[in-house]
Amino acid sequence: MTQASDITAIDLSGTWTVTSTDAMHTASMRVPGDVHSALIAAGLIPDPYAGRNERDVRWVAGKDWAIERTFDLPPETLEGDWYLDIGSIDTVASVYLNGVLVLDADNCFRRYRPAVTEALKAGENTLKVLIHSSIAAGARRQAEQPFFIPWSTSNSPIANGNMLRKPQCHFGWDWNIAIAPLGIYGEIVLRRLEVARIEHVTTRQFHHADGAVDLYVTATFHAEEPGILPVHFALGEERVRLDIGVAAGETQLTHMFSIEKPALWWPAGHGEQAIYAVRVETPTETVVRRVGLRRVELITDKDEAGSRFALKVNGREIFCRGANWIPADALPSRINPVAVRDLLQSAVDANMNMLRVWGGGFYEPDWFYDLCDELGLMVWQDFMFACNLYPSTVDFLDNVTAEVDYQVRRLASHPSVVLWCGDNELVGALTWFEESRRDRDRYLVSYDRLNRTIEVAMKKAAPGAIWWPSSPTSGYLDFADAWHADGSGDMHYWSVWHENKSFDNYRTVSPRFCSEFGFQSYTSMPVMQTFADPEDMNIASPVMESHQKNAGGNERIAGTMFRYFRFPKDFPSFVYLSQIQQGLAIRTAVEYWRSLKPHCMGTLYWQLNDTWPVASWSSLDYGGSWKAMHYMVRRFFQPVAVAAIPSKDGETIGFSVVNDTAEPVTVTLDTWLVSLSGERRPYRSIEGACGPDRAEMLFSVVSADLPEDALLFWSFKASNGMAGEGHHVSGTYKALDLQASGLTLDVAPRGDGRFAVTATARGLALHVMLEADVPGRWSDNAFDLTAGAQKTLVFTPSEHGAEPTFHWLDLHACQTHQD
Ligand code: BMA
């Protein structure tokens, strides 16, 4: 039986009580968790995601909240030094133990470990975390600034978020609900300091020419007074004991493991994801770091266009295919590893190998990066600064230094984390505000102080890791317009969405690496039904407008439909068409930019996921189901893919093949002319080859040779088994007098909870989407059929045992009542 004095840690997670400091509201609260979720569970506020409830819960962030619990400490346990281990408090908070202030916290991205020995007592102890309103704290800090620091009001209806080290999207974003959540998110544990605690475990690897790797593991210990600490370093079967004399404060100890014939970690699609677990053990603690052995370089060599931007992993340049990641949920209590794994798996299933953890959210928890390591998803990790200007006062920069030091040491061992980036769009933000336009010198210097602080702290914490100053930027100390300059660096290309340019406009730029570009769509109907009543199902209803956070977003979606399509006949058709056009927009960009390889070496579209049910640029619905675009993504991100790309003058249509694999491939391409009634006529067939890691033009068709009332269909098969198909329309879809496809569905339950659904077309069916009335995933979707053709898809309901009904939409059906 455990003696009380053997207790070295008391886990304080569980049920706490939350009370507004004006004593008006009280509820029990699950910790880790957020206050809004506790109030929802207690029935004190409605679900903010439903209807227009967002407005009705805003008051929560205007109050101060005390989160409290008691715990017992047996008298014989009192001896020794004790500290609290707090993973994350959101954000400006005072922590009291038995009425004694033990911590003032103001950074949600830092781990705090205050000493609490003096405040502890035998028997019942009371721990209170008093979280101050971030609205009030932001205003107070803004008033204390030596000069005004603007924030993006078009993103954030809640002011002064830039004053606080807290996810910037909590104050509202052009896809997020603005409720400024607050709470305690990480672990919260009372721990006894047994000689010393492990503060950090970091690793560095040195790769030798013969393939062997030296892995240096450094443990940093914190002690209150000098002592002797037995430490074990372990890697697989190898376990080494080192006794170390620790001083008061920090002491470091490094051990080197030599690994002969190492198994390397590779990005998805390029090899296996070998993981080695490194352990550092003391008598009371074990810290595990999952390490992958890989070398990463960022190639920025100069060339004729400017300079390259290519990631090289283990000596191979990797074309980065992926998307931007935002927090998994607007309410932290709703985030869980199962749902996040599903989102990440969807990224890999759609042939992605990289995600950019965007700078307006969180540094994600360890398990997020474990999943990325395991799945082979490289992570472009932003530091958490986005779209605003920021203070550069000494106290702010000190806070940032501590944050960067902690986060980088926590995460840098993950093989998935390949690049650290200073911020999101802070250079561009210098041009967005009257104040910074008027006095650019002041704000630019202020920015550079912040950026330099991040860089110095990052390089100290992870020497040798890759640093990129900002996204987007054309290069080091380049403060020009990286939204429109495409010769160097990474690019955010927003002209199609934010500047209302046509889809073709994507082909007017040749990015070296496009780290953001996006096009909005509506969230799928089953998700709509979770927040809107039938009478709200209209794009101009107040509920729909409150679930569209980008000013002008609905007009852009509708306006694009006018540009390319006949207007959809009803609301579900509008939703469907919004998703199809989104997929077509992003496909236009990706297919062209991939065809520029190796000039372009990456495309990360905006954005993978949603934080709540909203109209947005995501390809995955809130909840993880695939929008039409995600099925298209899987095709246009296939490692070997063929695309029909019109020339700039429109006179030819070139068939480009791109090969991201290390082996050469041969490709058989067949093309057909397809009439509006869906009859196919063989046109040209060709065999071509594409070397490893290249893009080639297979052949071109002269546009004038194509009959006006026919579509160009094509399908390809590559020698490595990859295959695909598509169609090209010379003008716009709206110019086509499409006819009813006469699609029929034949549903066969497979007996394993899944359903085989066979679609058969009588005529031409474009952009067919099969839909179920329950959540789930299709084996494929967003496809075409010509007359007499069939396709069988498998539907897997999210809930086993569901009995869905199925229906379909295609381009003709969505714009006419005749089907
Ligand atoms: C980019 C991002 C986000 C934003 C998105 C859509 O600039 O960095 O700030 O949500 O555009 O506007």
Residues whose N, C-alpha, C, O or C-beta is under 5 A from the ligand:
A	BS01	BMA	D174 C387 N424
